[in-house]
Amino acid sequence: MTNRILVVEDEAPVRELLTAWLSDAGYQTCTAGDGVAGLREVYQQQPDLIVADIVMPKMDGFEFCRLVKEVSGAPIMFLTGLGEEAKKVKGLNMGADDYVVKPVGMEEFLARVGALLRRYQKQVIQEERGKRYADPVLAIDKDRYEVTVRGGNADLTPTEFRLLWFLTQRAGKTCAVKEILEEVWGSPLYSSDVVKWHVASLRGKLETEPHDPVHIITVWGVGYRYDVPRVEVDPADANRADVNRSDVTMTDATRGRRERKPVLFGGAPKLLSSQCVTADDALSSGPRSTPTPHSGTLLPHFSLASARRLWHGVPGRCAIIR
């Protein structure tokens, strides 16, 4: 996405030169000839960065900066001929993010613009992260006041929402009951039973087994902790994954040929070499550290129990492909 930059400058030649520099650098630009027109552009264009002079008609740059900061978080660069230290201090105290004294070269100007935009964009990203939470089970959108549990909407009361948000923002850390009361209820004078009741209600909406919770944990004598869940796996999927991890393919015993077939490692197909250990070798001698002319190296995670199951359950000879 291309950043939009507003140039507020009363001198037309300077304004045109700045917009030419910015356009050549790939930025979108909009302009204004005084502070009042600049405010109008701020409302209409919502720029990502503002470059403003200080000495301008109708409204000077200081007043313009003060009013902009009330309605926009966009960084402001003062580009002015006023080089006195007192003016610089005043401009920065008014909320300006940079103060550049004319004359200035194109490369320095564009470098300062890029630095301001990077800081601003990093701040925006951090603020957005501060409004949302997500893990494999739970998703919270603070702005929309929405909570999703395993893909379905959860109906939480305002207090439950504040409590869940508080715990997830400190995920993995134990929160004392007194701290929870101060942050969620606004006073430590409430009874600890209030926290207990709301935690029980949250568990009923979040946990698959509310009487044996794995997400909102009680730390006896201290408080509560939200543990970030791992990816929840359906038992049927887990069984299929076990078969994939055994990396077994049938061989044609009558022709004595071991086939090379793609098998899955964590979902990604890979074509494996023909080195293998036969199931009867595994049963007789267990895993081998070095391949022999008749066998390869047994995969470390392939157990003898798995070999026995394959040997007794599959006709012909089985090979463990590496």
N, C-alpha and C positions, 0 to 999 in steps of 0.2 A: 504494500500500500504506500502511495506517494504522500509524503508529508506536505501540508499546506502551511505557508509562511506569510504572515501579514507584515507589510512594510508601511510604517506610518512616518512620513517625511514630507515637510512642506516644500522643500526645494525639488522641483521636477527633475532636473538633470541627475541629482543624487538618487532620487527615487527610481528613475529609469535604469540607472547603472546597477543598483542593487538587485532589482528584479531581473535584469539580464544575467547577472552572475548566478543568481539562484536558479533561474530557468535552465541555464546551461549545465548546472550541477544536477538537474533532474527533479527539482522541487516545483510544486505548484505554488503560485503566488497570487496575492490580492493586495491592493494598495489603498491608502487613504492619505489626504493632504493635511489633515489636522486631527487633533485629539477626539473631537466630537464625531467626525466621520470614522475615525478609527474604532470607537466604541460600537458604532453601528455595524462595522465589519466583523467585530468580535462576535456579536450576537448572531449575525447572519451566516458567517463562514466557519465559525468555530475553528480557528487556526491551531496548529500544533506548536507554533512558535511565533513570537511577535518581535519585530525589530523596530524600535521607535526612537525618534529624536526627542530632545528635551525642550528646546526653544521652538514652539509652534504656536500658531494663532488659535484663538478660541479656547484652547485648553492646553496647558503645558504638559510635558511628559511625566512630571511627578504625579500630578492629579490623575492623568490618564492611567498610570501604573496602579495607583491606589484603587481606582474603580474597577479596573480589569481583574485585580486579584480577588475582588469580592464575588465575581461571577465565573471565573475561569482559572483552571490550574495550569494553563499554558505558560511556559517560561518566557521571560521578557529580557531582551537584550537592549540596553541603551547604547545608541550609536550617535555620539554628539561631539561638538567642538569644545565643550566645557570640560577642561582637564584639571580644575582645581580639586584638591583632596576633599574639601568640604562638600563639593557637589557629588563626588564619587560616593562618599559615605552616606549622604542623604539618599541618593538613588538606590543604593544597596539596602538601606534601612527601609525604604518604601516598598521593597519587595522585588526589585530587579534581580535577575539571576546572573547577569553579566553587565559590565560597564566598559565600553570600548570608546577610546578617544580618537577622533579623526585627526589626521588621515590614517587610513588603514588599507592594507593591500588585500587583494582578492583571496589569496591563499589563506592568510590569517583569518579573514572574515568567515570563509567557508569552514575552516577548521573549528572555529568557535561555534558556529551554527551546528555542525555535526556533533560536537561534544555536548551541547545543551540538549539536543534531541535525544541522544543516547541516554543521558541521565533521566530525562522526562519519561521516556518509554520504559526504562527499568522501573521507575516509580509507579507507573500505571500498571505494569505487570504485577508488582508486589501488592498493590492495592486490590487488584482483581483476585489474586490468590487469597487475600485476606477476607474475601466475601464468599468463598466457596470451599467445601471440603468434600473429598471423595476417597473411598477405598473400595475393595472388592465387594462389600456388602452395602455400604451406606453412602449416600450423596446428599449434601446440604447446599442449598442456594440461599444465602442470607438475604439478598435483595428481594427475591421472589417469595421468601418465607416458605420454601418447599423442602420437604424431606422425602427421599426415595430409599426404600429398603428392598434389596433384591429385585430391583426393577419396578416395584409397585409403590404408589404414593402412600405415605404414612400420615395419619391424621393426629397431629400433636397439638396440645394446648400451648399458649404462649410461654408459660413457665417451663413446660417440658422442652420446648424448642430452645429456650435460653440455656437450660441445663445441659442438653445434648451438645449444643454449640460450645459451651464452656469446656466440657470434658474432651471433645474431639480436638479442640485447639491445644490441649495439653495431653494428647494421646501418648500413652506409655508412661505417664507420670501420675503418681498418686496425689489426688487432691484432697486436702483435709476438709472435714465437714464445715468447720468454721469459715474456711476460704470460700467454699461453695456458697454458703449462706450470704457472705458479704458480696460476692460477685453476681449471684443470680437473684437473690431476694433483696439485696441492698442493705442487709443488717445481720449481724451475727447473733442477734437476740432471739431469732426464731428457734423453735425446737428442732433438734436433730431428726426427730421423727418426720418432719416435713420433707426433708431430703430423702429419707428412707422410702416414704410413700411415693414420691415422684420417680425415684430410681426404679421401684417395683413396677410402676406404670410404664416407664420407658422400656424396661426389659420385656414386658408383655407385647410391645409393638416392634421390638428390634430382634430379640433372641428367638431362635427356633425352639429352645428349651428354656423358658423363663426361670424354672426352678434350678437349672444347672447352667448359669450364664457363662458365656465365653467372651463376651465383648465388654460389658460393664461389670467390672470385678469389684467385689467388696474386699477392702483391706482392713481387717478387723482392728478396731481401736484407733483407726486413723481416718479413713474416708473411702473414696472410690477412685477407680482408674479405668479409663477406656483403653482397651487393647486393640490395636489395629489388626483386623482379621486377615488371615491368609486367604488365598483363592479357595472358595468352597467347591469341592469336586463331588459330582454325583457318584454314588457307589458303582453304578453300571459303567460310567466312564472310567472310574478307577480300575475296574477289572479289565477293561479293554486296554488301558494304559499298561497294565502289568504284562499283557500278552505282547504288546509292542516292545516293551523293554527287554523281553527275552530274546528278541531278534532271531527268531527261528524260521527257517524255510524248509519245506519238504525237498528231499532229493530223490532222484530216480535210481533206486538201488540196482535195478536190473541192468541198467546201462553203466552203473558206476560213475555217474556224473553228478557233481555238486553244482547246482545252478547259482548264478549270481542274480539276486533279486533286490529291488529297492526296498529298504525297510525304514521305519520312522524312528528318528531320535528327536523327541520333543516336538513332533509334528512336521519336521523337515525331512523330505525324502533324500536318502543318500544311497549311492550304489556301493556296496561293500565288496571287499576282496573275497576270493574264494578260500582263504585260509579258514579253517574251521576245526572244531572238536566235535566228534560224534558223540551222541548221547551215551552209548555204551562205554566209550572212553571216559566220559565224565563220571559215570557211575562207578567205574572200576578204580580210577586213580584220582578223581577230583580235579580242581583247576591246575593247569600247568603254567609255569612261568615262561617257558620257551617252547616254540613250536617244534614239532618233529615232522619227518617226511609224511606221516599219516595224519597229522592233526595240527591245528593252529592253537592260538592262545585262547583260553576260555575267557569270556567277558567277566570282569570282576563281580558284577552284580548278578550273575546267573548262578543260582543256588543249586545244590544237588537235589533238593526237594523238587525244584522246577524240572530238572532233568528227569527225575523219576516219573513225574506226572506226564511229561511228554512221551517218555519211553513206553509207559503202560497204556497211554491213551491214543497213540497214533500208530497206524500200521506202517511197516517199512522202517527205514532208518531216518533219524532226524539229525540235522547238523546245526550247530550254534555258529552263526556266521559273524565274522569280525570284519 
